[in-house]
């Protein structure tokens, strides 16, 4: 891994990222040795793979076509209104009272699964778990991380909207299609390694910088999961596949890039090598500059407003 942005280097790093993401042989020993990982994997498969995904297939490929068939047997103007009403009501109930609750449960289950899986992977692989951070640092880190990820997804969503508007505004907007794909790949790669780096005590700014300093490698690392969840037109089906495979990506991330063969991929090593870290800052590709700037400003405004309110209350009491 070098610190230049030559085309050959980018292609090699991208290929290495894909290979690292697909290194299932690194996740398999963790699966065999950890009861918690096996339990969480089975739990995720039962909920997401069987209950969630099967219900989507059942409703969209059996119940909805059946309703349309019944409507098609009717005739007259009244039948048109009845058909429109039945299909509309079914669609609303299906999305609001079934898919959305399952999606929220899947998100919560996935968050707890990922944390536990990462912690057990640390034990199996033999990585040290940093526990020296204070509560205030953990809270501020969590707030900034939440705002940062929300802004990243907002930026990715904005790019997706531009792509969707291309048939109505200009075909040139299709140029944003690969931008959208790779931005989601970077987000997925960040989320996977972010879980690992948090447990190692790496600060959020350094975590973001590690992705930007090695944008080709992490674009490759996030590409397989992005390809699996990007092209199918059903958002909830993509969410199911994400929930099924993302914990495995976290295991692979925790088991990867832990030696000194590629020090630029390990922020812990960069922390010990100031000269190398300065070089990586110079060669950073500003993937997350916009969401990071917005998150920093929002966090500054939030705490500034709270501080001003406290000072006002203090003056009133005096």
N, C-alpha and C positions, 0 to 999 in steps of 0.2 A: 504493500500500500504506500503510495507516494502522496505528496502534498500538492501536486500539480493537476490542472484540469485539462490535460491533453486528451484527445479523443480516444486513443488507445487505452489510456489509463481508466477513463470513464467506462469503456466497454468491459474491460477486465474486471473492474470493481463491481459493475452491475451483475456480471455473470457470477462472480464470487458471492454476491448477496443472494442471488437466487439459489445457488448451491447450498449456502448456509441455512436458508429458510427451509429447504427440502431435506435437511440432514436428520431424518427421522431416527436414524441409528443413535443419535444423541438423546432423543426423548424416550426411546424404548427402554433403556435400563432404568430410568426414573419410574416409568410405568410399572415395571416388574418389581422394583424394590419398595415402592411406596404404596401402602394400603390406601392412604388418603387420596392420592392421585387416581388410583383405580376406582375408588368409590365415587369421586367427583366426576370422573369421565362417564361412568355408568349412569349417574344421576342426570348429567347433561344430555346424554344420548336418549334416556327415557323421556325426559321432558321435551327437549327440542326436536329430537329426531323422530320420536314416535307420536307423542301427544300433539305438539305444535305443528310439525310438518304434515303429519297424516291428516289432521283436521283441515289444513289448507287445501290439500289435494282432494279430500272428500267433498268439501263445500264447493270448490271452484270447478271441479271436473265431474261432479255427480249432481249435487243439489241445484246449483245455478243452471246447468243445462236442462235438468228436469223441469225447473220452473219455466224456462224459455220454451220447452216443448209443450207444456200445458197451456201456456199463453198462446202458442202458435195454433193450437186446436180450436181456440175461440175465434169468433168473427164479429165484425161490426165495430162501430165507433166506441161503444162501451167497453168492449174487450181491450181496446188499446189503452184506455185509462186504467182499467183493472190491472193489465200487465205492467204498465209503467209504475203503478202504485205498489204492487207486490214486489217487483224487482228492487224498487227504491228502498222500501222498508226492510227487505231482507239484507240488502247491501249495508244499510246503516247499522242494523243490529249486529250483523256479522263483524263489521270493522270496529264499532265502538264497544260492544259488550263481549266480544270474544278475542279478536286479534290484538287490540290495544292492551287489554289486561294481561294477556299472555306475553306480549312484547315487554311490558314493564317487569313482569316476574322473571322473564328470561334475562333482562339486563341486571337485575338484582342478583340473581343466581350466578350470572357470569362474573360479576364483580367479586363476590365472595369466593367463587371457585378459583379465579385467577390468583388472588392473594394467597390462598392456602396452597395452591399448586406451586407457586413460586417459592414459598417458604420451604416446602418439602423438597423441591428441586435443589435448593441451597444445601440442605442437609445431605442429600444423596451425592451431589457433586463435590461437596466439601468447601463451599464458598463461605467466607465470614459474613455474618449478618450484623450490620452496624446498628447499635442501640444507644449511641451517645447523643443523639439529637434531642434538644429540649422540646417541651410541649409547644411552646410559642413558635419555635422554628417549624415544627411539624404542621401546625395550624396554618401559618403563613404560606408554607410550601404547598399545602393542599389547596388553599384558596387560589393561589396563583396558577397552579396546575389546572384546576377546574375551569377558571376563566380562560386560560390559554387554550385548552382543548375545545372549549365552546367556540372560541374565536376561530380556531383552525377549521372546525366543522362548518362554521358560518361562511368562511372564505371558500371552502370546497363546495358548499351548497350554492353559493353565488356563481361559481364557475359552472356548476351543473345547470343552473338556470339559463346561463348564456348559451350553453350547448342546446338546451331544449328549445330556445327561442330562435335558433338558426334557420328553421324552415320559414319563419314568419318575418325575420328581419334581414338577415344576410347569411349566405353560405359560408362567409369568411369566419363566422362564429364557430364553425366546426373545428377550426384550428385549436380551440380550447379543449377539444375532446381528449387528446393525450395529456394536456395539462391537468385536467380533472382526474384522469386515471392515476397519474403518478403522484398527484397531491394526496389522494387517498392512500396510495402505497406508502408514502412518507408518514402519514398519520398512523397507519397500522404498525409500521416499523417502530415509530416513536413509542406507541402505547405498549408494545411488547417489551422493548428494552427499558422503557421508563419504569416498569414494574421491577425489573432487576436492579436498575441503578438506584432506585429509591431505597431498596433494602440494603444497598451497599453504602448509603449515606451520601450519595452524589447530589449536589444542589441542582435545582431545576434549570437554572441558566446554563450550567455546564452540560446538563443532559440535552438541552436544545442545541447547544453548540456542537455537541458530538454528532448529531444528525446532520447539521448543516455543513460540518467539515468533511463529511463522508457521504455526500448526498447520493452518489451513484450506487454505493454499496447498499445503503438503506432503501433506496428505490427498488433495487433488486430483491432485497429481503422482504419487502412488503408486497411485491408483485404477485406471487402465487395466491395469497389470500384475496388480494384485490381482484384478480382475474376470476376467482371463484364466486365473488359476491357483487360484481360490478355490472355484468352484462344482462343478467336475467331481469325482465321488466317488473317483477313483483318484489317490492321493498321487503315484505315480511319473509318471503322465502330466502332472500339474501341475508336477512337478519338471523335466520335459523342456521344457515351455513357458517356465518360469522361466529355465532355462539358455539357451534360444534368444534370449529377448528382453531379459534383464537387461543384457547388455553394451551394447545399443543405448540403454537407459535411462541408463547411465553416460555414454555419449557425449553424449546430449542434456543431461544435468546439467552436464557439463564445459563445454559450449558455451552454457549459459544463465546468466542472473543474474550477469554479469561486469561490467556497467556500473553507473553510479550512479543509474539511473532508479528502482530499488527498493533503496535502501541497506540496508533491513532484511533483505533476502534474501542479502546478501553479508557474511559475518562479518569479512572483511578490511577492509571499509569501516567496520563497526561498531567495530572495534578503534581506528580513528582518530577516532571520534566518541563520546567518553565519555558525553556527555549523552544521546545517542540510545540508547546501549547500556544505560544505567540505565533509560530508559523501557521498553525491550524486556524487561528483567528483571522490571519491575513487571507487565507484561502477558503474562508467560509462562503458558501453559497446561500444567499438570504432567503431560504425557503419559508421560514416562519417569522420573518422580521415584522410583517404587518400584524399577525395575531399576537405576537409577543409585545409589540408596542402598545396595541389596544388594551391588552390584559394589564400591562404595567400602569397605564394611565387610569384604567378603571379602578385598580387596586389602590392607587395613590389617592384618587378622588374619594373612594369609599372610606379609607382610614382618615383622610384629612377632614371629611365632613363629620365623622364620628368624634374626632379630636376637637373640632370647633364646637360641637354640641356640648361636649363635656366641659369645655372652658366657659361657655355661656351659662351652663347650669351652676358652675362654681361662682361666677360673678353674681348671679341672682341671689345665691345663698349668702354671699358676703354683703 
